[in-house]
Amino acid sequence: WILAISSALMYVSRYAVNSWGVFYLEAQKGYSTLDASFIISISSVCGIIGTMFSGVISDKFFNGRRNAPALIFGLMNVAALCLFLLVPGVHFWIDALSMVLFGTAIGVLLGFLGDIAPRNASGAALGIVGIASYIGAGIQDIMSGVLIEGHKSIVDGKEIYDFSYINIFWIGAALLSVFFALLVWN
């Protein structure tokens, strides 16, 4: 159950970027839709790479243990979100780098969070983790929409969004995901 909560919180950050990232880059940083879509797509490509190498990373560098790389890549997810959300203005290379880090971290974490479960319960654990993850993704979409719309103002006929609550929600979920994964370190 702890891993399910950790994964659900990781899915909050994963789907926050996938669902709202383009909008965020347009509304907060001033990117065009095409440029914002390109930047967000970087995370998907890097996610594939992270997933492909997650087993190699844990087997070659951590003797098959998943807990240490889950911590490292969980913190990398948090750092990537901070880079993405807290650096103001249009900085294409910084935003692209944040998506490289974010996608890679999410890809690796997808391979690890269910795999940390004990072998004698891996099937049930993966099912529970999967259900909880998509519940987290769904809750994220609702909460993000409420937070974005609820902190919008109209200035000179233009919609202005205050994303500070989104920053707290998305980064906070990523931090809590790392915390819950640490609870099952052994």
C-alpha positions as CSV (number, residue, x, y, z in Angstrom):
1,W,0.0,0.0,0.0
2,I,2.9,2.4,0.7
3,L,4.3,1.7,-2.7
4,A,0.9,2.3,-4.2
5,I,0.7,5.7,-2.5
6,S,4.2,6.5,-3.7
7,S,3.4,5.5,-7.3
8,A,0.1,7.5,-7.2
9,L,2.0,10.6,-6.1
10,M,4.6,10.0,-8.9
11,Y,1.7,9.8,-11.4
12,V,0.5,13.1,-10.2
13,S,3.7,14.7,-11.4
14,R,3.9,12.5,-14.5
15,Y,0.4,13.3,-15.7
16,A,0.6,16.9,-14.5
17,V,3.3,17.6,-17.0
18,N,1.7,15.4,-19.7
19,S,-1.7,16.9,-19.3
20,W,-1.0,20.5,-18.3
21,G,2.6,21.1,-19.4
22,V,1.9,22.6,-22.8
23,F,-0.7,25.0,-21.2
24,Y,1.7,25.9,-18.4
25,L,4.5,26.7,-20.9
26,E,2.1,28.9,-23.0
27,A,0.4,30.7,-20.1
28,Q,3.2,31.1,-17.7
29,K,6.3,31.3,-19.8
30,G,5.0,32.6,-23.1
31,Y,5.9,29.8,-25.5
32,S,4.0,29.1,-28.7
33,T,1.9,26.0,-28.8
34,L,4.3,24.4,-31.2
35,D,7.4,25.1,-29.1
36,A,5.6,24.1,-25.8
37,S,4.5,20.8,-27.4
38,F,8.0,20.1,-28.6
39,I,9.5,20.7,-25.2
40,I,6.9,18.4,-23.5
41,S,7.5,15.7,-26.1
42,I,11.1,15.5,-25.0
43,S,10.0,14.0,-21.7
44,S,8.2,11.1,-23.5
45,V,11.2,10.2,-25.6
46,C,13.4,10.3,-22.5
47,G,10.8,8.3,-20.6
48,I,11.2,5.5,-23.1
49,I,15.0,5.6,-22.7
50,G,14.7,5.7,-18.8
51,T,12.4,2.7,-18.8
52,M,14.7,0.7,-21.2
53,F,17.7,1.3,-19.0
54,S,16.1,1.0,-15.5
55,G,16.9,-2.7,-15.2
56,V,20.5,-2.2,-16.4
57,I,21.0,0.7,-14.0
58,S,19.8,-1.3,-11.0
59,D,21.6,-4.5,-12.0
60,K,24.9,-3.0,-13.1
61,F,25.3,-0.2,-10.5
62,F,23.3,-1.3,-7.5
63,N,23.5,-5.1,-7.6
64,G,19.9,-5.6,-8.5
65,R,18.5,-3.4,-5.7
66,R,15.8,-1.0,-6.6
67,N,15.7,1.2,-3.5
68,A,18.8,3.4,-4.1
69,P,18.1,4.1,-7.7
70,A,14.4,4.8,-6.9
71,L,15.6,7.4,-4.4
72,I,18.1,8.9,-6.9
73,F,15.6,9.1,-9.7
74,G,12.8,10.3,-7.4
75,L,15.0,13.2,-6.4
76,M,15.8,13.8,-10.0
77,N,12.1,14.0,-10.7
78,V,11.7,16.6,-8.0
79,A,14.7,18.6,-9.3
80,A,13.4,18.5,-12.9
81,L,10.0,19.8,-11.7
82,C,11.7,22.6,-9.8
83,L,13.7,23.5,-12.9
84,F,10.6,23.4,-15.1
85,L,8.3,25.3,-12.7
86,L,10.5,27.7,-10.8
87,V,12.7,29.1,-13.5
88,P,10.7,32.0,-14.9
89,G,10.6,33.2,-18.5
90,V,11.5,31.6,-21.8
91,H,14.8,29.6,-21.5
92,F,14.4,26.9,-24.1
93,W,17.5,24.9,-23.2
94,I,16.7,25.0,-19.5
95,D,13.1,23.9,-20.1
96,A,14.4,21.2,-22.5
97,L,16.9,20.0,-20.0
98,S,14.2,19.8,-17.3
99,M,12.2,17.5,-19.6
100,V,15.2,15.3,-20.3
101,L,15.7,14.9,-16.6
102,F,11.9,14.6,-15.9
103,G,11.3,12.0,-18.6
104,T,14.3,9.9,-17.7
105,A,13.4,10.0,-14.0
106,I,9.8,9.0,-14.7
107,G,10.8,6.3,-17.0
108,V,13.2,4.7,-14.5
109,L,10.6,5.1,-11.7
110,L,8.0,3.4,-13.7
111,G,10.2,0.3,-13.8
112,F,11.0,0.4,-10.1
113,L,8.1,1.3,-7.9
114,G,6.1,-1.8,-8.6
115,D,9.3,-3.9,-8.7
116,I,10.3,-3.0,-5.2
117,A,7.5,-5.1,-3.8
118,P,8.3,-8.5,-2.3
119,R,8.5,-11.3,-4.9
120,N,5.8,-13.4,-3.2
121,A,3.3,-10.6,-3.7
122,S,4.5,-9.0,-6.9
123,G,1.4,-9.8,-9.0
124,A,-1.0,-8.4,-6.4
125,A,1.3,-5.5,-5.6
126,L,1.6,-4.5,-9.3
127,G,-2.2,-4.6,-9.6
128,I,-2.7,-2.4,-6.6
129,V,0.1,0.0,-7.6
130,G,-1.4,0.3,-11.1
131,I,-4.9,1.1,-9.9
132,A,-3.6,3.6,-7.3
133,S,-1.4,5.2,-10.0
134,Y,-4.2,5.9,-12.3
135,I,-6.4,7.1,-9.4
136,G,-3.5,9.6,-8.7
137,A,-3.5,10.6,-12.3
138,G,-7.2,11.3,-12.3
139,I,-7.2,13.2,-9.0
140,Q,-4.3,15.3,-10.4
141,D,-6.3,16.3,-13.5
142,I,-9.2,17.4,-11.4
143,M,-7.1,19.2,-8.8
144,S,-4.9,20.9,-11.4
145,G,-7.9,22.1,-13.3
146,V,-9.5,23.5,-10.1
147,L,-6.2,25.1,-9.0
148,I,-5.6,26.7,-12.4
149,E,-9.1,27.9,-12.9
150,G,-9.5,29.0,-9.3
151,H,-6.5,31.3,-9.4
152,K,-7.2,33.0,-12.7
153,S,-7.8,36.7,-13.0
154,I,-8.8,38.9,-15.9
155,V,-6.5,41.9,-16.5
156,D,-7.3,44.2,-19.4
157,G,-9.4,41.5,-21.0
158,K,-6.5,39.0,-20.8
159,E,-6.6,35.8,-18.6
160,I,-3.7,35.8,-16.1
161,Y,-3.0,32.6,-14.1
162,D,-1.3,32.2,-10.8
163,F,0.6,28.9,-10.9
164,S,2.1,29.1,-7.5
165,Y,-0.5,26.6,-6.1
166,I,0.2,24.3,-9.0
167,N,3.9,24.5,-8.3
168,I,3.3,23.4,-4.7
169,F,0.9,20.6,-5.7
170,W,3.1,19.1,-8.4
171,I,6.4,19.4,-6.6
172,G,4.9,18.4,-3.3
173,A,3.4,15.3,-4.8
174,A,6.9,14.4,-6.2
175,L,8.5,14.9,-2.8
176,L,5.9,12.8,-1.0
177,S,6.4,10.1,-3.6
178,V,10.1,9.9,-2.7
179,F,9.2,10.0,1.0
180,F,6.8,7.1,0.8
181,A,9.3,5.0,-1.3
182,L,11.8,5.6,1.4
183,L,9.5,4.0,4.0
184,V,10.0,0.6,2.3
185,W,13.7,1.0,1.9
186,N,14.5,-2.5,3.1
